[in-house]
Amino acid sequence: MPMKHCHLTDIRATERFYDELARQLDFPAHFGRNLDALWDVLSGDVEGPLEILWEGTQLSQDSMGGDYAKLVELLEEVAAERGDMTLKLLP
């Protein structure tokens, strides 16, 4: 199966983060736009292999505050569990 790519740039709000992931990875219509729903979709609905590249993470962190940390933690946990997901965070 070919690698799926998600390229995130200029993410300044949690809503935009969810919008871009859902659009680029073709999330199912039932996606609930919260951490639990994100976990469920990334761990069960999106087939791999998968690469998420998030550029401009310093801007995202400055703009999103604690939400940024929660999202990154979840993405790292999903990547560790899946084994076929790569997460790249670039400042």
Backbone bond lengths (Angstrom), bond angles and torsions (degrees), N, CA, C in turn:
res aa  C-N    CA-C-N  psi(-1)  N-CA   C-N-CA  omega(-1)  CA-C   N-CA-C  phi
1 M - - - 1.454 - - 1.525 108.89 -
2 P 1.348 118.54 137.98 1.457 120.66 -178.87 1.526 111.96 -70.53
3 M 1.326 115.19 152.33 1.464 122.23 179.18 1.526 109.48 -66.98
4 K 1.340 116.38 132.89 1.461 121.67 171.74 1.524 107.53 -92.31
5 H 1.330 115.17 139.33 1.461 120.42 -178.99 1.520 110.62 -121.43
6 C 1.308 115.66 140.69 1.460 122.48 172.55 1.515 106.33 -129.43
7 H 1.321 117.22 119.61 1.459 122.82 -177.10 1.527 108.03 -114.45
8 L 1.316 115.72 109.26 1.457 121.89 -178.65 1.521 110.05 -100.53
9 T 1.333 116.47 128.80 1.467 121.90 175.45 1.522 108.74 -140.84
10 D 1.312 115.95 152.16 1.466 122.38 176.13 1.532 111.95 53.66
11 I 1.328 115.75 45.92 1.466 121.30 178.29 1.529 107.65 -92.37
12 R 1.334 115.53 110.33 1.469 120.66 -177.74 1.524 112.76 -115.66
13 A 1.331 116.48 -4.27 1.469 120.65 -178.86 1.526 109.53 -146.61
14 T 1.322 115.57 149.08 1.456 121.41 -179.80 1.523 111.23 -59.28
15 E 1.319 117.16 -38.14 1.468 120.76 -179.85 1.533 110.86 -60.24
16 R 1.329 116.29 -42.24 1.472 119.91 179.04 1.526 110.62 -66.58
17 F 1.333 117.60 -38.02 1.464 121.52 176.23 1.528 110.11 -56.65
18 Y 1.338 115.91 -51.51 1.465 119.85 -179.97 1.528 111.15 -63.01
19 D 1.342 116.54 -42.02 1.465 120.13 179.33 1.526 111.72 -57.90
20 E 1.322 116.45 -46.78 1.466 120.66 -176.50 1.526 111.75 -69.05
21 L 1.327 117.94 -44.00 1.465 119.29 177.58 1.523 110.41 -61.09
22 A 1.325 116.71 -46.35 1.466 120.80 -178.60 1.523 110.99 -61.43
23 R 1.323 116.77 -41.55 1.464 120.63 -178.76 1.528 111.63 -69.87
24 Q 1.324 115.95 -49.51 1.463 119.57 -173.94 1.528 113.24 -72.80
25 L 1.318 117.01 -29.45 1.469 120.30 -177.45 1.525 112.34 -105.94
26 D 1.313 116.29 7.02 1.459 122.05 175.26 1.532 111.26 53.88
27 F 1.346 115.17 55.88 1.455 120.46 179.02 1.529 109.54 -62.39
28 P 1.318 117.44 152.48 1.465 120.78 176.98 1.528 111.14 -66.77
29 A 1.312 115.90 158.21 1.464 121.76 -176.86 1.528 112.04 -61.31
30 H 1.321 117.90 -25.61 1.463 120.77 -177.45 1.526 113.87 -79.56
31 F 1.336 119.06 1.00 1.462 122.13 -178.33 1.530 110.34 -56.93
32 G 1.322 116.60 126.37 1.458 121.89 -171.71 1.514 117.27 -92.11
33 R 1.319 118.99 0.07 1.465 123.16 174.96 1.536 112.83 57.99
34 N 1.332 115.80 48.02 1.456 122.19 172.70 1.527 107.29 -148.95
35 L 1.320 117.02 173.72 1.467 120.53 -174.63 1.524 112.79 -62.02
36 D 1.330 117.32 -42.71 1.464 119.59 -179.93 1.528 110.99 -63.17
37 A 1.326 116.15 -43.54 1.468 120.20 179.26 1.520 110.87 -65.84
38 L 1.336 116.30 -38.10 1.471 119.85 178.49 1.526 110.15 -62.53
39 W 1.320 116.54 -44.19 1.462 120.52 177.46 1.527 110.26 -58.19
40 D 1.318 116.37 -48.70 1.464 120.82 -177.55 1.529 111.69 -60.04
41 V 1.316 116.76 -45.12 1.468 120.42 -177.15 1.522 111.06 -68.53
42 L 1.347 116.43 -46.29 1.470 118.63 -177.49 1.527 112.51 -71.25
43 S 1.313 117.27 -30.33 1.462 118.51 -178.05 1.527 112.96 -88.48
44 G 1.350 117.42 -16.38 1.450 117.76 -175.98 1.513 117.41 -132.00
45 D 1.329 117.76 -30.13 1.465 119.87 -172.65 1.526 114.35 -97.69
46 V 1.310 117.83 -30.48 1.467 121.12 -176.82 1.523 108.66 -92.87
47 E 1.322 115.49 118.31 1.465 120.04 178.78 1.525 110.23 -75.69
48 G 1.300 116.19 149.65 1.458 122.03 179.17 1.505 110.66 -104.50
49 P 1.282 116.18 -175.62 1.459 126.45 -0.28 1.524 111.58 -69.86
50 L 1.325 114.76 155.33 1.450 122.01 -171.41 1.521 110.03 -138.46
51 E 1.337 115.86 136.65 1.458 121.14 174.13 1.523 108.40 -126.32
52 I 1.334 115.35 129.25 1.464 121.28 173.89 1.519 107.24 -114.34
53 L 1.314 116.34 120.10 1.457 123.67 177.72 1.521 107.21 -111.98
54 W 1.316 115.93 119.13 1.467 120.69 -179.20 1.512 107.39 -115.66
55 E 1.322 115.94 107.86 1.466 122.09 178.50 1.519 109.59 -97.66
56 G 1.330 115.35 148.53 1.458 119.66 179.73 1.511 112.68 78.41
57 T 1.317 116.52 35.01 1.465 119.86 -174.99 1.529 112.66 -66.22
58 Q 1.328 117.75 -29.08 1.470 118.75 178.22 1.530 110.48 -65.20
59 L 1.322 116.45 -42.92 1.467 121.60 175.53 1.530 110.44 -61.49
60 S 1.324 116.24 -44.20 1.464 120.47 178.98 1.520 110.85 -61.62
61 Q 1.316 116.31 -45.09 1.465 120.53 -179.02 1.525 110.67 -63.04
62 D 1.328 116.56 -44.01 1.467 120.63 179.70 1.528 111.10 -63.37
63 S 1.307 117.33 -37.56 1.470 121.97 -176.10 1.525 113.22 -82.26
64 M 1.324 116.64 -34.69 1.467 121.14 -171.06 1.522 113.89 -99.76
65 G 1.316 117.32 -15.41 1.459 120.65 178.37 1.519 112.69 60.30
66 G 1.339 115.50 -131.26 1.459 121.48 -176.10 1.517 114.30 -63.84
67 D 1.327 117.59 -27.41 1.466 119.74 177.67 1.524 111.01 -61.75
68 Y 1.315 116.67 -38.11 1.468 120.54 178.91 1.531 110.08 -58.66
69 A 1.317 116.75 -49.24 1.468 120.93 -178.65 1.523 111.14 -60.25
70 K 1.329 117.37 -41.29 1.466 121.12 180.00 1.527 111.05 -65.34
71 L 1.329 116.62 -41.64 1.466 120.13 179.80 1.523 111.27 -66.05
72 V 1.321 117.15 -44.23 1.465 120.41 -179.96 1.526 110.40 -63.71
73 E 1.319 116.76 -42.56 1.460 120.01 178.69 1.530 110.81 -59.59
74 L 1.322 116.66 -44.62 1.455 120.47 178.97 1.534 110.75 -63.70
75 L 1.322 117.63 -45.36 1.468 120.15 179.37 1.524 111.33 -60.44
76 E 1.331 116.93 -41.12 1.465 120.29 178.53 1.525 111.29 -64.71
77 E 1.321 117.30 -40.33 1.468 120.91 179.20 1.528 111.60 -66.16
78 V 1.323 117.08 -42.29 1.464 120.45 178.15 1.528 109.84 -63.42
79 A 1.325 116.63 -43.79 1.467 120.41 179.93 1.528 110.82 -60.56
80 A 1.325 116.91 -41.70 1.465 120.78 179.32 1.524 111.28 -66.10
81 E 1.312 116.91 -38.09 1.465 120.33 -178.46 1.528 111.78 -73.73
82 R 1.327 116.40 -42.29 1.465 120.49 -175.28 1.521 113.09 -70.37
83 G 1.307 117.21 -47.17 1.458 120.18 -176.76 1.525 113.81 84.41
84 D 1.338 118.33 -18.83 1.465 120.39 179.38 1.533 110.88 -115.85
85 M 1.333 115.26 20.04 1.468 120.84 178.77 1.514 109.04 -120.46
86 T 1.328 115.80 133.50 1.449 122.34 177.36 1.515 108.78 -114.66
87 L 1.323 116.60 135.75 1.448 122.14 177.09 1.513 108.66 -120.21
88 K 1.334 116.63 123.95 1.461 121.88 177.63 1.512 108.34 -120.70
89 L 1.334 115.84 122.39 1.461 122.36 179.76 1.524 108.39 -111.68
90 L 1.326 116.23 119.23 1.469 120.88 -178.14 1.520 110.02 -118.88
91 P 1.340 117.43 132.37 1.461 119.88 -179.04 1.514 109.58 -68.14
